[in-house]
Amino acid sequence: MTESGEETRAGFVALIGEPNAGKSTLLNRMVGAKVSIVTHKVQTTRTRIRGIAMEDQSQIVFVDTPGLFRPRRRLDRAMVAAAWGGAADADIVVLLVEAHRGLTPGVEAILDALKERASDKQRVALAINKIDRVKAETLLAMTQKLNEAYPFERTFLISAERGHGVDDLKTWLAAELPQGPWLYPEDQIADLPLRMIAAEVTREKLTLRLHEELPYQLTVETEKWEERKDGSARIDQIVYVARDGHKGIVLGHKGETIKAVGQAARAELTEFLGRPVHLFLQVKVRPNWLEEKERYSEMGLEFRDGD
Ligand SMILES: Nc1nc2c(ncn2[C@@H]2O[C@H](COP(=O)(O)OP(=O)(O)OP(=O)(O)O)[C@@H](O)[C@H]2O)c(=O)[nH]1
């Protein structure tokens, strides 16, 4: 109950879908704060990130999952496990499908997995995203086809980027979540530790700057976070790369790349925290990080021995 005596609702919503389906974009739009990183690169979301949206008297806690796909490497398998972990905990699952791609083999695989894993009680809604990219006529047929493939509770036609249909989806979720007290303080927008958010910001700037050149096994970690008496924060981060050659790419000619990345990340962190930030970046080569358990837990993933 709120102070005014209205019933409150709260629960978890998992956004699932193929890589690039628009999960981060949708999450950011519904939460209204940047908690997940949106880039043009596939597979950027590495951690289970939650954002919290308030709608009427409902608190919607989003579990943004990494893209679901067929895992090959160890890291990929950990990401898929994390994705399903999020879906299994959720009160409602929202499957995002791209309007210009429809029922792809990847979507079919997700539907198979849903049928296999989700219990009968699991509520699943469909959101066809990127409707700005297709003609209205194709949407009707696509809605029908997808609903024949899986008994979705509801179908929403949305453009996460432009905001079309997003309010309808949010209102529906808010009304459908179980009655109960709020799970988080109202002003909390993300339960992701600040250190991790700070690392994601730097990673995003590197991605934007390097595009296709971005070393695949690159990772950013916040090593130290010092609150200073003058109200500013000193943040020390390490950019780990797998090979010597990658170090040069990240540093750039005369260190230009890393300098520009540092400036851009510092500006965003200053805005995000609302106070001055001093950001120090270091690039280190760490050939085996993909196999190191510690790195996995820092990304919020489970390391699976013997996989
Ligand atoms: N045209 C169009 N593009 C969109 C829309 N929503 C998202 N996108 C774009 O699709 C791309 C992928 O969006 P993301 O939100 O990063 O997708 P994701 O599902 O979180 O991706 P992963 O992190 O790889 O799992 C970005 O370039 C977005 O700008 C939309 O409604 N219309």
The ligand as a Gaussian input file, in Angstrom:
#p B3LYP/6-31G(d) Opt

LIG

0 1
 N       15.243000       1.143000     -36.657000
 C       15.237000       0.792000     -35.375000
 N       16.380000       0.426000     -34.785000
 C       16.339000       0.071000     -33.481000
 C       15.125000       0.061000     -32.744000
 N       15.406000      -0.377000     -31.501000
 C       16.734000      -0.616000     -31.457000
 N       17.311000      -0.337000     -32.647000
 C       18.734000      -0.453000     -33.017000
 O       19.134000      -1.808000     -32.988000
 C       20.492000      -1.932000     -32.550000
 C       20.594000      -2.899000     -31.406000
 O       19.921000      -2.377000     -30.275000
 P       20.321000      -2.826000     -28.792000
 O       19.333000      -2.168000     -27.889000
 O       21.770000      -2.613000     -28.523000
 O       20.054000      -4.385000     -28.885000
 P       20.271000      -5.543000     -27.812000
 O       19.194000      -6.511000     -28.025000
 O       20.395000      -4.953000     -26.435000
 O       21.638000      -6.135000     -28.279000
 P       22.704000      -7.093000     -27.500000
 O       23.290000      -6.266000     -26.393000
 O       23.683000      -7.423000     -28.555000
 O       21.954000      -8.282000     -27.006000
 C       20.937000      -0.497000     -32.209000
 O       21.655000      -0.017000     -33.313000
 C       19.642000       0.242000     -31.998000
 O       19.761000       1.614000     -32.290000
 C       13.924000       0.466000     -33.408000
 O       12.831000       0.511000     -32.854000
 N       14.040000       0.822000     -34.717000

